Amino acid sequence: MKEIELKDPYTIPYKGIYAVCDKSNEHAEIIEHTNCYAGAAWSKFHYSHSPLILKTSSIGNMIRYLVKTGTSTLELKPSTAAAGIESVVVEGDDIHITYAGLGGGGVGATKCRALADGVNRYECSESGGGRAAKGTIIVPRRERVLIGIDDTDTKEEGATWTMTHNIAEALNCPESVYISQTLVQLFPVSAKTQNCVSTVLEFGCINEKAKQELLETLKAALLKYSVSDQTGMIVLDSFDADMTKTYSRECRSGELTRDYALQYAQECGADVWLDGNGVIGALGALAWFAQPDESVKLSAKLE
């Protein structure tokens, strides 16, 4: 029989916890990457009852909480509402997130989250057993940057989704965190390479300098590795992508022109970084960020 040694049997640190805000700091999205999906799923269920929570979703090992900022009063109850998010407070360049929980939920609310990548500092009470516990983590305030990309391959070689993911992974850093990639099925136009799929990358940047460095480096990488001369790259610096939904529906239901895409991008405030024919699909991808299970189905409808 093999004997195991556990350094801390009652702590499973999260891989990473990040938070993005809207421009007015009225809403935020807390993004948690877990090392134990079972525990995160338990948290997702119980946290959904917290007054500040507007929406929860899960993608792979990632749980996302859309929240109102502010402070609430939690009424913790064993088994039915045993943990929650008590407050989300923006202070300058930081966001203070306070979790609370009973028993095992208290363990998750304190050390498990406190030890995650992306956490600058933390305060937490003793946890475990039958007691209630509370923990506050302080993470950098980030803003969402969405990057739509299409037409990096040819009929002979390449695949946009693989290259863009590898570039995004290489660019992932504390100042610009790579949050997600979504593949978006578009209307199968005559000029398609094969499957007519574009992609949108989601990053969380701490400031304008970090964002500009990210985008300039990403553009250079696309120019270096793309095997197509029609690559499109469109950037939307926004908490949501609602302003692109109408265009995305059109892009998934019929054939559009490059001129129309460029005009629509200008009208909705998206920035064109590479203006090949790929801008058509790149703009169409933006509205589907963080919805990878739905975006691959041409019949899926935007919320």
ZAKEKE-794688 format. One record per residue (C-alpha): z, x, y; residue in three letters; residue number from 1. Coordinates in steps of 0.001 Angstrom, whole numbers, plus 500000, padded with zeros to 6 digits. Example, Ala and Ser with C-alpha at 12.3 -4.5 7.8 and 13.67 -1.06 7.14 Angstrom:
BEGIN
+--------+--------+--------+-----+-----+
!     up !   east !  north ! res !   n !
+--------+--------+--------+-----+-----+
! 507800 ! 512300 ! 495500 ! ALA !   1 !
! 507140 ! 513670 ! 498940 ! SER !   2 !
+--------+--------+--------+-----+-----+
REM end
This chain:
BEGIN
+--------+--------+--------+-----+-----+
!     up !   east !  north ! res !   n !
+--------+--------+--------+-----+-----+
! 500000 ! 500000 ! 500000 ! MET !   1 !
! 499049 ! 501300 ! 503439 ! LYS !   2 !
! 501761 ! 501233 ! 506091 ! GLU !   3 !
! 500661 ! 500395 ! 509619 ! ILE !   4 !
! 502294 ! 501349 ! 512893 ! GLU !   5 !
! 501922 ! 499018 ! 515861 ! LEU !   6 !
! 502719 ! 500445 ! 519279 ! LYS !   7 !
! 503383 ! 496990 ! 520737 ! ASP !   8 !
! 502985 ! 494152 ! 518226 ! PRO !   9 !
! 503462 ! 491426 ! 520837 ! TYR !  10 !
! 500851 ! 492486 ! 523383 ! THR !  11 !
! 497066 ! 492068 ! 523187 ! ILE !  12 !
! 495682 ! 493354 ! 526498 ! PRO !  13 !
! 492711 ! 491473 ! 527880 ! TYR !  14 !
! 489530 ! 493532 ! 528149 ! LYS !  15 !
! 489121 ! 492627 ! 531785 ! GLY !  16 !
! 490019 ! 490034 ! 534419 ! ILE !  17 !
! 487957 ! 489550 ! 537570 ! TYR !  18 !
! 487789 ! 486956 ! 540345 ! ALA !  19 !
! 484966 ! 485958 ! 542683 ! VAL !  20 !
! 485429 ! 483860 ! 545819 ! CYS !  21 !
! 483270 ! 481745 ! 548050 ! ASP !  22 !
! 482777 ! 482832 ! 551650 ! LYS !  23 !
! 485598 ! 480614 ! 552957 ! SER !  24 !
! 488099 ! 481571 ! 550217 ! ASN !  25 !
! 488526 ! 477882 ! 549348 ! GLU !  26 !
! 487334 ! 478286 ! 545775 ! HIS !  27 !
! 487409 ! 481082 ! 543261 ! ALA !  28 !
! 486307 ! 481693 ! 539713 ! GLU !  29 !
! 488599 ! 483653 ! 537436 ! ILE !  30 !
! 486684 ! 485420 ! 534680 ! ILE !  31 !
! 488684 ! 486680 ! 531706 ! GLU !  32 !
! 487269 ! 488869 ! 528918 ! HIS !  33 !
! 489553 ! 488617 ! 525921 ! THR !  34 !
! 490249 ! 490767 ! 522874 ! ASN !  35 !
! 491558 ! 487726 ! 520979 ! CYS !  36 !
! 489458 ! 484599 ! 521312 ! TYR !  37 !
! 491954 ! 482430 ! 519459 ! ALA !  38 !
! 494626 ! 483101 ! 522063 ! GLY !  39 !
! 492148 ! 482656 ! 524902 ! ALA !  40 !
! 490998 ! 479303 ! 523488 ! ALA !  41 !
! 494626 ! 478179 ! 523369 ! TRP !  42 !
! 495021 ! 479226 ! 527007 ! SER !  43 !
! 491805 ! 477462 ! 527990 ! LYS !  44 !
! 493089 ! 474171 ! 526587 ! PHE !  45 !
! 496509 ! 474388 ! 528209 ! HIS !  46 !
! 495335 ! 475863 ! 531523 ! TYR !  47 !
! 492836 ! 473029 ! 531937 ! SER !  48 !
! 495785 ! 470773 ! 532801 ! HIS !  49 !
! 496816 ! 472954 ! 535763 ! SER !  50 !
! 496367 ! 471168 ! 539133 ! PRO !  51 !
! 494289 ! 473995 ! 540599 ! LEU !  52 !
! 491735 ! 474049 ! 537772 ! ILE !  53 !
! 488432 ! 472303 ! 538517 ! LEU !  54 !
! 486455 ! 473407 ! 535471 ! LYS !  55 !
! 486774 ! 475653 ! 532440 ! THR !  56 !
! 484062 ! 477118 ! 530243 ! SER !  57 !
! 483724 ! 479721 ! 527510 ! SER !  58 !
! 480853 ! 482079 ! 526749 ! ILE !  59 !
! 481384 ! 484417 ! 523821 ! GLY !  60 !
! 484656 ! 486232 ! 524434 ! ASN !  61 !
! 484685 ! 485208 ! 528105 ! MET !  62 !
! 486696 ! 482314 ! 529550 ! ILE !  63 !
! 485863 ! 481166 ! 533083 ! ARG !  64 !
! 488133 ! 479092 ! 535324 ! TYR !  65 !
! 486755 ! 477488 ! 538472 ! LEU !  66 !
! 489768 ! 476899 ! 540723 ! VAL !  67 !
! 490889 ! 475725 ! 544120 ! LYS !  68 !
! 492828 ! 478450 ! 545881 ! THR !  69 !
! 496434 ! 477737 ! 546795 ! GLY !  70 !
! 499744 ! 477089 ! 545081 ! THR !  71 !
! 500712 ! 474274 ! 542716 ! SER !  72 !
! 503746 ! 473104 ! 540789 ! THR !  73 !
! 503425 ! 473371 ! 537023 ! LEU !  74 !
! 505295 ! 471062 ! 534672 ! GLU !  75 !
! 505333 ! 473118 ! 531498 ! LEU !  76 !
! 505810 ! 471186 ! 528273 ! LYS !  77 !
! 505899 ! 472667 ! 524768 ! PRO !  78 !
! 502788 ! 472037 ! 522667 ! SER !  79 !
! 500930 ! 469895 ! 525217 ! THR !  80 !
! 501041 ! 471788 ! 528533 ! ALA !  81 !
! 502745 ! 475038 ! 527612 ! ALA !  82 !
! 500982 ! 477363 ! 530061 ! ALA !  83 !
! 499004 ! 477292 ! 533262 ! GLY !  84 !
! 497779 ! 478938 ! 536433 ! ILE !  85 !
! 500358 ! 478320 ! 539133 ! GLU !  86 !
! 498688 ! 479901 ! 542148 ! SER !  87 !
! 495565 ! 481682 ! 543325 ! VAL !  88 !
! 496136 ! 483242 ! 546730 ! VAL !  89 !
! 493654 ! 485358 ! 548681 ! VAL !  90 !
! 495249 ! 488060 ! 550829 ! GLU !  91 !
! 492709 ! 490266 ! 552558 ! GLY !  92 !
! 490768 ! 492203 ! 549944 ! ASP !  93 !
! 493038 ! 491072 ! 547101 ! ASP !  94 !
! 493540 ! 487941 ! 545041 ! ILE !  95 !
! 497000 ! 487198 ! 543648 ! HIS !  96 !
! 496874 ! 485086 ! 540471 ! ILE !  97 !
! 500127 ! 483757 ! 539033 ! THR !  98 !
! 500270 ! 482576 ! 535417 ! TYR !  99 !
! 503217 ! 480893 ! 533705 ! ALA ! 100 !
! 503922 ! 479926 ! 530111 ! GLY ! 101 !
! 506423 ! 479055 ! 527435 ! LEU ! 102 !
! 506974 ! 481157 ! 524306 ! GLY ! 103 !
! 503764 ! 482813 ! 523187 ! GLY ! 104 !
! 502059 ! 481345 ! 526237 ! GLY ! 105 !
! 504465 ! 483348 ! 528349 ! GLY ! 106 !
! 503466 ! 486535 ! 526560 ! VAL ! 107 !
! 499833 ! 485829 ! 527382 ! GLY ! 108 !
! 500745 ! 484992 ! 530970 ! ALA ! 109 !
! 502445 ! 488321 ! 531523 ! THR ! 110 !
! 501755 ! 491624 ! 529771 ! LYS ! 111 !
! 498544 ! 490615 ! 528001 ! CYS ! 112 !
! 496871 ! 489895 ! 531328 ! ARG ! 113 !
! 498722 ! 492530 ! 533341 ! ALA ! 114 !
! 497233 ! 495328 ! 531228 ! LEU ! 115 !
! 493613 ! 494184 ! 531588 ! ALA ! 116 !
! 490891 ! 496267 ! 533186 ! ASP ! 117 !
! 490272 ! 495101 ! 536732 ! GLY ! 118 !
! 493951 ! 494553 ! 537521 ! VAL ! 119 !
! 495190 ! 496716 ! 540389 ! ASN ! 120 !
! 498886 ! 495946 ! 539966 ! ARG ! 121 !
! 501158 ! 493275 ! 538556 ! TYR ! 122 !
! 504606 ! 491739 ! 538499 ! GLU ! 123 !
! 505933 ! 489946 ! 535427 ! CYS ! 124 !
! 509126 ! 488639 ! 533889 ! SER ! 125 !
! 510407 ! 489123 ! 530346 ! GLU ! 126 !
! 508525 ! 487014 ! 527820 ! SER ! 127 !
! 508520 ! 486019 ! 524165 ! GLY ! 128 !
! 510700 ! 483937 ! 521943 ! GLY ! 129 !
! 511558 ! 480536 ! 523367 ! GLY ! 130 !
! 511813 ! 481456 ! 527033 ! ARG ! 131 !
! 509593 ! 480642 ! 530008 ! ALA ! 132 !
! 507816 ! 483537 ! 531662 ! ALA ! 133 !
! 505708 ! 484179 ! 534733 ! LYS ! 134 !
! 503327 ! 486942 ! 535726 ! GLY ! 135 !
! 501290 ! 487729 ! 538832 ! THR ! 136 !
! 498265 ! 489997 ! 538705 ! ILE ! 137 !
! 496538 ! 491382 ! 541775 ! ILE ! 138 !
! 492790 ! 491883 ! 541451 ! VAL ! 139 !
! 490124 ! 492802 ! 544024 ! PRO ! 140 !
! 488466 ! 489917 ! 545820 ! ARG ! 141 !
! 484823 ! 489869 ! 544791 ! ARG ! 142 !
! 481729 ! 487958 ! 545833 ! GLU ! 143 !
! 479050 ! 486863 ! 543406 ! ARG ! 144 !
! 475630 ! 488516 ! 543445 ! VAL ! 145 !
! 472860 ! 486912 ! 541382 ! LEU ! 146 !
! 469724 ! 488875 ! 540513 ! ILE ! 147 !
! 466706 ! 487105 ! 539044 ! GLY ! 148 !
! 464192 ! 489337 ! 537265 ! ILE ! 149 !
! 460924 ! 488646 ! 535462 ! ASP ! 150 !
! 457665 ! 490281 ! 534407 ! ASP ! 151 !
! 458831 ! 493758 ! 533427 ! THR ! 152 !
! 456839 ! 493865 ! 530176 ! ASP ! 153 !
! 453239 ! 493574 ! 529002 ! THR ! 154 !
! 451591 ! 492102 ! 525921 ! LYS ! 155 !
! 451704 ! 495572 ! 524366 ! GLU ! 156 !
! 455294 ! 496666 ! 525043 ! GLU ! 157 !
! 458661 ! 495871 ! 526610 ! GLY ! 158 !
! 461158 ! 493016 ! 526757 ! ALA ! 159 !
! 462759 ! 491958 ! 530041 ! THR ! 160 !
! 466086 ! 490817 ! 528635 ! TRP ! 161 !
! 466829 ! 494072 ! 526801 ! THR ! 162 !
! 465926 ! 496353 ! 529681 ! MET ! 163 !
! 467781 ! 494349 ! 532313 ! THR ! 164 !
! 470929 ! 494210 ! 530191 ! HIS ! 165 !
! 470851 ! 497953 ! 529581 ! ASN ! 166 !
! 470363 ! 498636 ! 533291 ! ILE ! 167 !
! 473216 ! 496261 ! 534175 ! ALA ! 168 !
! 475533 ! 497933 ! 531665 ! GLU ! 169 !
! 474704 ! 501326 ! 533184 ! ALA ! 170 !
! 475503 ! 499986 ! 536663 ! LEU ! 171 !
! 478795 ! 498345 ! 535664 ! ASN ! 172 !
! 481654 ! 499901 ! 537655 ! CYS ! 173 !
! 484926 ! 498857 ! 539343 ! PRO ! 174 !
! 483131 ! 498184 ! 542642 ! GLU ! 175 !
! 480340 ! 496101 ! 541087 ! SER ! 176 !
! 481347 ! 494476 ! 537822 ! VAL ! 177 !
! 478606 ! 493251 ! 535482 ! TYR ! 178 !
! 479769 ! 489753 ! 534570 ! ILE ! 179 !
! 476948 ! 488080 ! 532675 ! SER ! 180 !
! 473292 ! 487869 ! 531744 ! GLN ! 181 !
! 471426 ! 484619 ! 531128 ! THR ! 182 !
! 467985 ! 484190 ! 529567 ! LEU ! 183 !
! 466037 ! 481263 ! 531009 ! VAL ! 184 !
! 463183 ! 479513 ! 529235 ! GLN ! 185 !
! 460370 ! 478696 ! 531658 ! LEU ! 186 !
! 457302 ! 476513 ! 531386 ! PHE ! 187 !
! 454815 ! 478344 ! 529112 ! PRO ! 188 !
! 452212 ! 479235 ! 531717 ! VAL ! 189 !
! 448824 ! 480762 ! 530917 ! SER ! 190 !
! 449821 ! 484191 ! 532310 ! ALA ! 191 !
! 452907 ! 484557 ! 530108 ! LYS ! 192 !
! 453492 ! 487707 ! 528080 ! THR ! 193 !
! 454676 ! 485780 ! 525014 ! GLN ! 194 !
! 457725 ! 483501 ! 525283 ! ASN ! 195 !
! 457828 ! 483000 ! 529075 ! CYS ! 196 !
! 461513 ! 483828 ! 529515 ! VAL ! 197 !
! 463098 ! 485248 ! 532678 ! SER ! 198 !
! 466623 ! 486523 ! 533200 ! THR ! 199 !
! 469416 ! 486383 ! 535764 ! VAL ! 200 !
! 472146 ! 489007 ! 536062 ! LEU ! 201 !
! 475533 ! 488169 ! 537571 ! GLU ! 202 !
! 477674 ! 490788 ! 539287 ! PHE ! 203 !
! 480943 ! 490650 ! 541209 ! GLY ! 204 !
! 480973 ! 493082 ! 544164 ! CYS ! 205 !
! 483991 ! 494073 ! 546259 ! ILE ! 206 !
! 482105 ! 494597 ! 549538 ! ASN ! 207 !
! 478701 ! 494867 ! 551207 ! GLU ! 208 !
! 478433 ! 498606 ! 550599 ! LYS ! 209 !
! 478939 ! 498156 ! 546866 ! ALA ! 210 !
! 476384 ! 495344 ! 546785 ! LYS ! 211 !
! 473700 ! 497346 ! 548596 ! GLN ! 212 !
! 474220 ! 500380 ! 546372 ! GLU ! 213 !
! 473998 ! 498160 ! 543287 ! LEU ! 214 !
! 470769 ! 496493 ! 544384 ! LEU ! 215 !
! 469059 ! 499685 ! 545519 ! GLU ! 216 !
! 469899 ! 501419 ! 542245 ! THR ! 217 !
! 468827 ! 498416 ! 540178 ! LEU ! 218 !
! 465515 ! 498165 ! 542018 ! LYS ! 219 !
! 464867 ! 501871 ! 541438 ! ALA ! 220 !
! 465638 ! 501446 ! 537738 ! ALA ! 221 !
! 463229 ! 498521 ! 537461 ! LEU ! 222 !
! 460481 ! 500569 ! 539090 ! LEU ! 223 !
! 461244 ! 503429 ! 536716 ! LYS ! 224 !
! 461404 ! 501515 ! 533441 ! TYR ! 225 !
! 459202 ! 498453 ! 533933 ! SER ! 226 !
! 455854 ! 498674 ! 532168 ! VAL ! 227 !
! 454369 ! 495907 ! 534326 ! SER ! 228 !
! 453030 ! 496146 ! 537868 ! ASP ! 229 !
! 453978 ! 492508 ! 538528 ! GLN ! 230 !
! 457780 ! 492763 ! 538327 ! THR ! 231 !
! 459739 ! 490310 ! 540439 ! GLY ! 232 !
! 463331 ! 490792 ! 541628 ! MET ! 233 !
! 465075 ! 488161 ! 543737 ! ILE ! 234 !
! 468675 ! 488356 ! 544940 ! VAL ! 235 !
! 470986 ! 485505 ! 545897 ! LEU ! 236 !
! 474328 ! 486427 ! 547450 ! ASP ! 237 !
! 476124 ! 483122 ! 546895 ! SER ! 238 !
! 479081 ! 481564 ! 545075 ! PHE ! 239 !
! 476696 ! 479041 ! 543491 ! ASP ! 240 !
! 472945 ! 478680 ! 543222 ! ALA ! 241 !
! 472625 ! 474989 ! 544033 ! ASP ! 242 !
! 469940 ! 475637 ! 546634 ! MET ! 243 !
! 467577 ! 476851 ! 543900 ! THR ! 244 !
! 468011 ! 473988 ! 541457 ! LYS ! 245 !
! 465020 ! 471950 ! 542619 ! THR ! 246 !
! 462763 ! 474976 ! 542320 ! TYR ! 247 !
! 464135 ! 475821 ! 538873 ! SER ! 248 !
! 463339 ! 472327 ! 537625 ! ARG ! 249 !
! 459785 ! 472710 ! 538912 ! GLU ! 250 !
! 459480 ! 476149 ! 537317 ! CYS ! 251 !
! 460559 ! 474755 ! 533952 ! ARG ! 252 !
! 458221 ! 471783 ! 534050 ! SER ! 253 !
! 454939 ! 473157 ! 535379 ! GLY ! 254 !
! 452934 ! 476116 ! 536649 ! GLU ! 255 !
! 453784 ! 477388 ! 540146 ! LEU ! 256 !
! 452197 ! 479954 ! 542441 ! THR ! 257 !
! 453596 ! 483216 ! 543753 ! ARG ! 258 !
! 453099 ! 482055 ! 547359 ! ASP ! 259 !
! 455146 ! 478939 ! 546690 ! TYR ! 260 !
! 457931 ! 481012 ! 545128 ! ALA ! 261 !
! 458041 ! 483397 ! 548097 ! LEU ! 262 !
! 458150 ! 480506 ! 550557 ! GLN ! 263 !
! 460924 ! 478749 ! 548623 ! TYR ! 264 !
! 462944 ! 481970 ! 548382 ! ALA ! 265 !
! 462797 ! 482405 ! 552149 ! GLN ! 266 !
! 463817 ! 478800 ! 552789 ! GLU ! 267 !
! 466824 ! 478925 ! 550447 ! CYS ! 268 !
! 468118 ! 482285 ! 551666 ! GLY ! 269 !
! 467226 ! 484399 ! 548634 ! ALA ! 270 !
! 466062 ! 487974 ! 549246 ! ASP ! 271 !
! 462909 ! 489311 ! 547608 ! VAL ! 272 !
! 463337 ! 492918 ! 546459 ! TRP ! 273 !
! 460215 ! 493169 ! 544292 ! LEU ! 274 !
! 457375 ! 490751 ! 545013 ! ASP ! 275 !
! 455081 ! 490838 ! 541985 ! GLY ! 276 !
! 454096 ! 487622 ! 540205 ! ASN ! 277 !
! 457446 ! 487854 ! 538417 ! GLY ! 278 !
! 459100 ! 486346 ! 541513 ! VAL ! 279 !
! 458020 ! 482943 ! 540174 ! ILE ! 280 !
! 460257 ! 483198 ! 537111 ! GLY ! 281 !
! 462906 ! 485346 ! 538800 ! ALA ! 282 !
! 463645 ! 482617 ! 541345 ! LEU ! 283 !
! 463611 ! 479991 ! 538609 ! GLY ! 284 !
! 466333 ! 481817 ! 536689 ! ALA ! 285 !
! 469002 ! 481947 ! 539407 ! LEU ! 286 !
! 470354 ! 478410 ! 539009 ! ALA ! 287 !
! 471142 ! 479012 ! 535327 ! TRP ! 288 !
! 473613 ! 481876 ! 535670 ! PHE ! 289 !
! 476566 ! 481621 ! 533265 ! ALA ! 290 !
! 474838 ! 478883 ! 531210 ! GLN ! 291 !
! 473159 ! 480937 ! 528443 ! PRO ! 292 !
! 473540 ! 478329 ! 525715 ! ASP ! 293 !
! 471685 ! 475702 ! 527743 ! GLU ! 294 !
! 469170 ! 477827 ! 529656 ! SER ! 295 !
! 467267 ! 478801 ! 526497 ! VAL ! 296 !
! 466351 ! 475156 ! 525863 ! LYS ! 297 !
! 463436 ! 473934 ! 527952 ! LEU ! 298 !
! 464758 ! 470386 ! 527651 ! SER ! 299 !
! 468189 ! 471252 ! 529107 ! ALA ! 300 !
! 469124 ! 469733 ! 532477 ! LYS ! 301 !
! 470969 ! 471512 ! 535260 ! LEU ! 302 !
! 474410 ! 470155 ! 536098 ! GLU ! 303 !
+--------+--------+--------+-----+-----+
REM end
